[in-house]
Amino acid sequence: MNPVLIGVLVALGGYVIGAISPASIIARARGIDLRGQGSGNPGATNAGRLMGRKTGIVVALIDIAKGYVPAAVAAAVWGDEYGMIAGLAAIVGHVTSPFLGFRGGKGVATAGGVVLALRPLWAVPVLAVFILVYLLTKQVGLASVAGAAMLVPAALLLGQHPYDVVLAGGAAVIIAVRHQSNLRNAWAARK
């Protein structure tokens, strides 16, 4: 099969899988509008706040799987670079879901699934930074951005493929952009 066609297909598959919103599906089944309550974000953190911790954990695990499965399958069948394409597409699908009017979650759990599928060693420094920043600030959003920022140094130090920095940088940028309001609030709180 043509490599460009494979790339398009894995990107499309990753995007569609990433675009499915378990938080919104569960909330809708319970008569809750996630976009109108809490942070308004259709992700695991807001789902946990509004529907209970167990539901938040279930949503987070499904969001992780949305990144893991397309990245792992594409990498196993067509090679590492296709896993990266599928993984990045899943993250983009999660944050720009057409099922939610091209809005979505913040991409952290889905990006985590991609990292676990393709470069599990990166999870060690990323989680260490996330936990440290969370313990210091008690802010999940700020800790998420700090952890995402650690992806690039992890790729530079532990990378196995020429495109590792593209994967790390792409995921970090998406997460940082989706957390703009958290960053602004943290900055305003310092003043």
Secondary structure as GFF3:
##gff-version 3
##sequence-region A 1 191
A	DSSP	alpha_helix	3	19	.	.	.	ID=ss1
A	DSSP	alpha_helix	22	29	.	.	.	ID=ss2
A	DSSP	three_ten_helix	34	36	.	.	.	ID=ss3
A	DSSP	alpha_helix	44	51	.	.	.	ID=ss4
A	DSSP	alpha_helix	53	78	.	.	.	ID=ss5
A	DSSP	alpha_helix	80	95	.	.	.	ID=ss6
A	DSSP	three_ten_helix	98	100	.	.	.	ID=ss7
A	DSSP	alpha_helix	108	118	.	.	.	ID=ss8
A	DSSP	three_ten_helix	120	122	.	.	.	ID=ss9
A	DSSP	alpha_helix	123	137	.	.	.	ID=ss10
A	DSSP	alpha_helix	140	149	.	.	.	ID=ss11
A	DSSP	alpha_helix	151	158	.	.	.	ID=ss12
A	DSSP	alpha_helix	164	178	.	.	.	ID=ss13
A	DSSP	alpha_helix	180	190	.	.	.	ID=ss14
###
